[in-house]
């Protein structure tokens, strides 16, 4: 299920600059929680993301898979977490600029930042928050010239809706956790299911490998060793694939859908040219406010690094809360920030829309 955006939450390019308090690059869990923390301080956020929906990695890679380490939520899926964060941010009316990448960043004469996106949207703010995971997640695609013609219809690199694969003749390519997990999850609803990997060794969890082998032994899943060498079909509709077998020769496997899990590559893209202090494609920050080497630019979530950093969603939430305290000084330099609790503050209750 796609997340429900707040009304008037999405926007596109405009000739006039959009002025706000914070420009948040990345609409994953950390970016969405930033909206809430900033909103409590009276700050307005615009979010830029190159995906077509909020949620980041959670919504793109495992919307239906459970997460177990979110505080007070013993179990939730990636999509449920996204939906809950959107609901939590709703009182603060965030605006989303989706399907566009943050590109050019310039410091203005007044000390504010101007960001121009890939489709020409111009945003201006005193604070930039980079919450872009580890950059843009880009799947490693099937390296065949005809692959592009099947992508999005018969060839997929992620599962967004399990129902899309019901009654399909499915071939899963890969040997890691994603390949094995989705094979096991989709096999019960697919018309047929098979796995192809270049060797009889798998990088997935042993329990998943054991379950897969049991299904193969029972004749419920096919197992092939080799690599996809050719796709057969027309008008984006797949009919079969030719496998180059590991031991030599070729084999034809009939299927109408291929799920390819060859891993993801993460690209910083234009962020790499913004003059930030980088370390192994991550942005170095201080641990007091998660500010970068550029005043007014912060980095939180998986994209930032510091001694003892843990790449956990809950760490990103903590970083967002501390970051907003310092960001407030850039956005409201004339105001003294008074720390308040949501349990007892009448002012916060008004901002949240829960005041009596």
Secondary structure in CASP SS format (residue, H / E / C, confidence):
PFRMAT SS
TARGET T0000
AUTHOR 0000-0000-0000
METHOD secondary structure of the structure
MODEL  1
X C 1.00
X C 1.00
X C 1.00
X C 1.00
X C 1.00
X C 1.00
X C 1.00
X C 1.00
X C 1.00
X E 1.00
X C 1.00
X C 1.00
X C 1.00
X C 1.00
X C 1.00
X C 1.00
X C 1.00
X E 1.00
X E 1.00
X C 1.00
X C 1.00
X E 1.00
X E 1.00
X E 1.00
X E 1.00
X C 1.00
X C 1.00
X E 1.00
X H 1.00
X H 1.00
X H 1.00
X H 1.00
X H 1.00
X H 1.00
X H 1.00
X H 1.00
X H 1.00
X H 1.00
X H 1.00
X H 1.00
X C 1.00
X C 1.00
X C 1.00
X C 1.00
X E 1.00
X E 1.00
X E 1.00
X E 1.00
X C 1.00
X C 1.00
X C 1.00
X C 1.00
X C 1.00
X C 1.00
X E 1.00
X H 1.00
X H 1.00
X H 1.00
X H 1.00
X H 1.00
X H 1.00
X C 1.00
X C 1.00
X C 1.00
X C 1.00
X E 1.00
X E 1.00
X C 1.00
X C 1.00
X E 1.00
X C 1.00
X C 1.00
X E 1.00
X C 1.00
X C 1.00
X E 1.00
X E 1.00
X H 1.00
X H 1.00
X H 1.00
X H 1.00
X H 1.00
X H 1.00
X H 1.00
X H 1.00
X H 1.00
X H 1.00
X H 1.00
X H 1.00
X H 1.00
X H 1.00
X H 1.00
X C 1.00
X C 1.00
X E 1.00
X E 1.00
X E 1.00
X C 1.00
X C 1.00
X C 1.00
X C 1.00
X E 1.00
X E 1.00
X E 1.00
X E 1.00
X E 1.00
X E 1.00
X C 1.00
X C 1.00
X C 1.00
X C 1.00
X C 1.00
X E 1.00
X E 1.00
X E 1.00
X E 1.00
X E 1.00
X C 1.00
X C 1.00
X C 1.00
X C 1.00
X E 1.00
X E 1.00
X E 1.00
X E 1.00
X C 1.00
X E 1.00
X E 1.00
X E 1.00
X E 1.00
X C 1.00
X C 1.00
X C 1.00
X C 1.00
X C 1.00
X E 1.00
X E 1.00
X E 1.00
X E 1.00
X C 1.00
X C 1.00
X C 1.00
X C 1.00
X C 1.00
X C 1.00
X C 1.00
X H 1.00
X H 1.00
X H 1.00
X C 1.00
X E 1.00
X C 1.00
X C 1.00
X C 1.00
X E 1.00
X E 1.00
X C 1.00
X C 1.00
X C 1.00
X C 1.00
X C 1.00
X H 1.00
X H 1.00
X H 1.00
X H 1.00
X C 1.00
X C 1.00
X C 1.00
X E 1.00
X E 1.00
X E 1.00
X E 1.00
X E 1.00
X C 1.00
X C 1.00
X C 1.00
X H 1.00
X H 1.00
X H 1.00
X H 1.00
X H 1.00
X H 1.00
X H 1.00
X H 1.00
X H 1.00
X H 1.00
X H 1.00
X C 1.00
X C 1.00
X C 1.00
X C 1.00
X E 1.00
X E 1.00
X E 1.00
X E 1.00
X E 1.00
X E 1.00
X C 1.00
X C 1.00
X C 1.00
X C 1.00
X C 1.00
X C 1.00
X C 1.00
X C 1.00
X H 1.00
X H 1.00
X H 1.00
X H 1.00
X H 1.00
X H 1.00
X H 1.00
X H 1.00
X H 1.00
X H 1.00
X H 1.00
X H 1.00
X C 1.00
X C 1.00
X C 1.00
X C 1.00
X E 1.00
X E 1.00
X E 1.00
X E 1.00
X E 1.00
X E 1.00
X E 1.00
X E 1.00
X E 1.00
X E 1.00
X E 1.00
X E 1.00
X E 1.00
X C 1.00
X C 1.00
X E 1.00
X E 1.00
X E 1.00
X E 1.00
X E 1.00
X E 1.00
X E 1.00
X E 1.00
X E 1.00
X C 1.00
X C 1.00
X C 1.00
X C 1.00
X E 1.00
X E 1.00
X E 1.00
X E 1.00
X E 1.00
X C 1.00
X C 1.00
X E 1.00
X E 1.00
X E 1.00
X E 1.00
X C 1.00
X C 1.00
X C 1.00
X E 1.00
X E 1.00
X E 1.00
X E 1.00
X C 1.00
X H 1.00
X H 1.00
X H 1.00
X H 1.00
X H 1.00
X C 1.00
X C 1.00
X C 1.00
X C 1.00
X E 1.00
X E 1.00
X C 1.00
X C 1.00
X E 1.00
X E 1.00
X E 1.00
X C 1.00
X C 1.00
X C 1.00
X C 1.00
X C 1.00
X C 1.00
X E 1.00
X C 1.00
X C 1.00
X C 1.00
X C 1.00
X C 1.00
X E 1.00
X E 1.00
X E 1.00
X C 1.00
X H 1.00
X H 1.00
X H 1.00
X E 1.00
X E 1.00
X C 1.00
X C 1.00
X C 1.00
X C 1.00
X C 1.00
X C 1.00
X C 1.00
X H 1.00
X H 1.00
X H 1.00
X H 1.00
X H 1.00
X H 1.00
X H 1.00
X H 1.00
X H 1.00
X H 1.00
X H 1.00
X H 1.00
X H 1.00
X H 1.00
X H 1.00
X H 1.00
X H 1.00
X H 1.00
X H 1.00
X C 1.00
X C 1.00
X C 1.00
X C 1.00
X C 1.00
X C 1.00
X C 1.00
X C 1.00
X C 1.00
X C 1.00
X C 1.00
X C 1.00
X C 1.00
X C 1.00
X H 1.00
X H 1.00
X H 1.00
X H 1.00
X H 1.00
X H 1.00
X H 1.00
X C 1.00
X C 1.00
X C 1.00
X C 1.00
END
